[in-house]
Each structure stands twice: as structure tokens, then as C-alpha cells.
Amino acid sequence: MIIGLIAIVIIGSLLYWGWPYLTLLSDPDQVRELIIRSGTWGPLVFMLLQIVQILIAPIPGQVIGVIGGFLFGPLLGLFYTMLGATLGFTLVFLLSRKLGRPFVERFVDKKTMERFDHLTEEKGAWVFFFIFLLPAFPDDLIAFIAGLTTIPIRTLVLISVAGRLPGYAVLTFMGNGLALENLNPVVVTLVALILIFILGWWKREWLRRFVEHRNRTQFISEQWNLYWHKIIVGTIVLVIIFVFLYYAATVTPIQR
């Protein structure tokens, strides 16, 4: 009961105070200006926006990451982004766990719920780590479903942090490159994101089978036995590509 009342107060407050801004928050320039106008409260406003983005608002998480790097630099930008995301995901996990399926169904559409409903029976955490890590899944919505599992909340928080960290690091790196008017990291980041997206889209059927398989250790073992040579070659190719991209990001800057 107490958790339910707290949830109503938090979500109600966000809607009441934030509703006039929600139509603006889908525009990255509006988000950036809102944070800048907040002055010394900018980091707090930024993290609150991150929490709202996870809960209700139409702000893509990728936009928040880029804005963090642009305004606060790569280190502070990543710190504020991860702290806001961690608080947001923790709130989602707690509310979903305490309020149950009726609460989750208010935020997750029926199609997504049917597609990933089997995850509510999940007892192992690593499948959620892959979902948070890869761009092929709606991780904000999956967070609500993850709260319905029996996985400890602390474990869910840790895997959400570990899974989202690489993506947010890339985005803040890109945002910092924009702020410094150095296009090298911007171009390299875009190329890396495109490659990751293409890889995720290309292997989306494999990822779906992996997520839906009841014995994922057996699934991985079977895939390794069938395609070990392709996996090794693919891994070597990816390492070469990302070493080249790192070199490209550190050469003489391309100015705007």
C-alpha cells in the first residue's frame, strides 16, 4: 500500500509539473536549452529528464546521452547519464515488483507484452543483460517486464548498468565531439552505431531465438558447435574494424 501511494505521488508529480514540457521534450534542442537555462541545477534537471524518459516521456535515450556529453563533457556527462538511468530503471523495477502486472500493462503495449511475456518466468539475469546491451530490443519497456521476475532488484540494477554503459559511453563521446567541434569522434561514433545496428538487425532472428530458448546454455553450445569457425572469423573482423575506428577517432581533427 505504501509503495503504491509513493508511486502515485511520484508519477502524479511528474505529470503535473512536467506535462507542459512533454510536447517539447521530443526536440533535442529544446531539451538542451531547458538544461542550460537551469544553471547550477542543470545536472539535477538532466538526471530528472533521464528518469522521466524511462518512465513516460517521448525522449529517446540516445538523445539524452548525446546531450550529456555535449553539456558536461565525456566523464561527467557519462556519470550523470548513468546515474539518471540507474535511478529511473530502479524505480521501474521497484514499482513493477510491488504493483504487479496491472501496473506494467499500463506502460507496456499489448503487442510487446505478448512478445516478451515469457521473460516474466526468467530466473537467470544474463538474458536481460543482452537485452540492455543490444540495440535490437526496447530496453525501457523490457525493464517493466523485468520487474515482474523473481530476479533480485539489486541484480537487475547491476545488469541494467552494465548493459547500458557501453552505449551511453559511445553517445556521450559523440556529444563531446560535437561540443569541441571535432567531427572525428562524431563520424566514428555514427559509423560504430550503424555497424552495431546492422549487426543487431542482421542477427535479430538469432537474438529472438536466444531470448525465447528455455535452455540458453544449451543453445549457445549448439551454436558454437555448428558455427565455431564463423564466430572466430567474425570476432577477428569486428576487432579489426573497431581498432581502425579508434585510430580514426584520434587522428588530426576534422573541423566543422
C-alpha positions in Angstrom: 0.0 0.0 0.0 2.8 2.4 1.0 4.7 1.7 -2.2 1.5 2.2 -4.3 0.9 5.6 -2.7 4.5 6.6 -3.3 4.2 5.5 -6.9 1.0 7.6 -7.4 2.7 10.6 -5.8 5.9 10.3 -7.9 4.1 9.7 -11.2 1.4 12.3 -10.4 4.0 14.9 -9.6 6.0 14.2 -12.8 2.8 14.5 -14.9 1.5 17.6 -13.1 4.8 19.6 -13.2 6.2 18.2 -16.3 3.2 17.9 -18.6 3.6 21.4 -20.1 7.1 20.4 -21.2 6.4 16.9 -22.5 5.5 18.1 -26.0 8.8 19.9 -26.2 11.0 17.1 -24.9 10.9 15.2 -28.2 13.1 18.0 -29.6 16.8 17.7 -28.6 17.4 21.4 -28.9 14.5 22.1 -26.5 15.9 19.6 -24.0 19.4 21.2 -24.3 18.0 24.7 -23.8 15.9 23.6 -20.8 19.0 22.2 -19.1 21.2 25.2 -19.9 18.6 27.6 -18.5 18.6 25.7 -15.3 22.1 26.9 -14.5 23.7 25.2 -11.5 20.6 23.0 -11.3 21.4 21.7 -14.8 22.8 18.3 -13.7 19.8 17.6 -11.5 17.4 18.6 -14.3 19.3 16.5 -16.7 19.0 13.4 -14.4 15.3 14.1 -13.8 14.8 14.2 -17.6 16.5 10.8 -17.8 14.2 9.4 -15.2 11.1 10.8 -17.0 12.4 9.5 -20.3 12.5 6.0 -18.9 9.0 6.3 -17.3 6.8 8.3 -19.6 8.2 11.0 -21.8 8.9 10.8 -25.5 12.6 11.5 -25.2 14.8 8.9 -26.9 17.5 7.7 -24.5 20.1 8.2 -27.3 19.3 11.9 -27.3 19.9 12.2 -23.6 23.3 10.5 -23.9 24.4 12.9 -26.6 23.2 15.9 -24.8 25.0 14.8 -21.6 28.3 14.6 -23.5 27.7 17.9 -25.2 26.9 19.9 -22.0 29.0 18.2 -19.3 31.9 16.5 -21.2 32.6 12.8 -21.6 33.2 11.9 -18.0 30.6 14.0 -16.1 28.2 13.5 -19.0 28.5 9.7 -18.7 28.3 9.9 -14.9 25.1 12.0 -14.9 23.6 9.9 -17.7 24.2 6.6 -16.0 23.1 7.9 -12.6 19.8 9.2 -14.0 19.3 6.0 -16.0 20.1 3.8 -12.9 17.6 5.8 -10.8 15.0 5.5 -13.5 15.4 1.8 -14.0 15.5 1.1 -10.2 12.2 3.0 -9.9 10.7 0.9 -12.7 11.9 -2.4 -11.2 10.6 -1.5 -7.7 7.2 -0.3 -8.9 6.7 -3.3 -11.3 7.7 -5.7 -8.5 5.4 -4.1 -5.9 2.4 -3.2 -8.0 2.5 -6.2 -10.4 1.2 -6.9 -13.8 -1.7 -4.4 -13.9 0.8 -1.6 -13.4 3.1 -2.9 -16.1 0.3 -3.3 -18.6 -0.4 0.5 -18.3 3.0 1.2 -19.7 3.8 -1.8 -22.0 1.6 -2.2 -25.1 -0.2 -5.5 -25.6 2.0 -6.5 -28.6 5.2 -6.0 -26.7 3.8 -7.8 -23.7 2.8 -10.8 -25.7 6.1 -10.9 -27.4 8.2 -10.9 -24.3 5.7 -12.3 -21.7 7.8 -15.5 -21.3 10.5 -13.4 -19.7 8.4 -13.0 -16.6 9.3 -16.6 -15.8 13.0 -15.8 -16.2 15.3 -16.8 -13.3 18.6 -16.0 -14.9 19.8 -12.5 -15.2 22.1 -12.7 -18.2 19.4 -12.7 -20.9 18.3 -9.2 -19.6 21.9 -8.1 -19.8 22.0 -8.9 -23.5 18.6 -7.1 -23.9 20.0 -3.9 -22.3 23.3 -4.2 -24.2 22.0 -4.7 -27.8 20.0 -2.1 -29.8 17.6 -4.7 -31.2 15.3 -4.6 -28.1 13.1 -1.9 -26.4 15.0 -2.0 -23.2 12.9 0.7 -21.5 9.8 -1.4 -21.9 11.7 -4.6 -21.0 12.6 -3.0 -17.7 8.9 -3.1 -16.7 8.7 -6.8 -17.6 12.0 -7.5 -15.7 10.4 -6.2 -12.5 7.8 -9.0 -12.7 10.5 -11.7 -12.5 11.9 -13.2 -9.3 15.4 -11.9 -10.0 16.6 -9.7 -7.1 16.2 -6.0 -7.7 19.9 -5.4 -6.9 20.8 -7.8 -9.6 18.5 -6.2 -12.1 20.0 -2.8 -11.3 23.6 -4.1 -11.8 22.8 -5.7 -15.1 21.0 -2.6 -16.4 24.0 -0.5 -15.5 26.5 -3.0 -17.2 24.3 -3.4 -20.2 23.6 0.3 -20.9 27.1 1.6 -20.0 28.8 0.9 -23.4 26.0 2.5 -25.4 25.9 5.6 -23.2 29.7 5.9 -23.3 29.6 6.0 -27.1 26.9 8.6 -27.1 28.5 10.9 -24.6 31.8 10.6 -26.5 29.8 11.7 -29.6 28.2 14.6 -27.8 31.6 15.8 -26.5 32.9 15.7 -30.1 30.1 18.0 -31.2 30.8 20.4 -28.3 34.5 20.6 -29.3 33.6 21.0 -33.0 35.8 17.9 -33.6 33.9 15.7 -36.1 36.3 12.7 -35.9 34.6 11.2 -32.8 31.2 12.1 -34.2 31.8 10.4 -37.5 33.4 7.4 -35.9 30.6 7.0 -33.4 28.0 7.2 -36.1 29.8 4.5 -38.0 30.1 2.3 -34.9 26.4 2.7 -34.1 25.4 1.9 -37.7 27.6 -1.2 -37.6 26.1 -2.3 -34.3 22.6 -1.6 -35.5 23.2 -3.5 -38.8 24.7 -6.5 -36.8 21.7 -6.5 -34.4 19.2 -6.3 -37.3 21.1 -8.9 -39.3 21.1 -11.3 -36.3 17.6 -10.3 -35.0 16.2 -13.8 -35.7 19.1 -15.4 -33.8 18.7 -13.0 -30.9 15.0 -13.7 -30.8 15.6 -17.5 -30.7 18.2 -17.0 -28.0 15.9 -14.9 -25.8 13.0 -17.3 -26.3 15.0 -20.5 -25.8 14.3 -22.3 -22.5 17.9 -23.6 -22.1 20.2 -20.8 -23.3 23.4 -22.6 -22.3 22.5 -25.5 -24.5 21.5 -23.1 -27.3 24.9 -21.3 -27.1 26.7 -24.7 -27.1 24.8 -25.9 -30.1 25.5 -22.7 -32.0 29.2 -22.9 -31.2 29.5 -26.5 -32.4 27.8 -25.6 -35.6 29.4 -22.2 -36.4 32.6 -22.0 -34.3 34.8 -21.1 -37.3 32.4 -18.3 -38.4 32.2 -17.0 -34.9 36.1 -16.8 -34.6 36.4 -15.1 -38.0 33.6 -12.7 -37.3 35.1 -11.8 -33.9 38.5 -11.1 -35.5 36.9 -8.9 -38.2 35.0 -6.9 -35.6 38.1 -6.3 -33.5 40.0 -5.1 -36.6 37.1 -2.8 -37.5 36.9 -1.2 -34.1 40.7 -0.8 -33.8 40.6 1.1 -37.1 37.7 3.2 -35.8 39.6 4.0 -32.7 42.6 5.1 -34.8 40.3 7.2 -37.0 38.9 9.0 -33.9 42.4 10.0 -32.7 44.0 11.4 -35.9 44.0 15.1 -36.7 40.6 16.6 -36.0 38.2 17.3 -38.9 36.6 20.7 -38.1 33.1 21.8 -38.8 
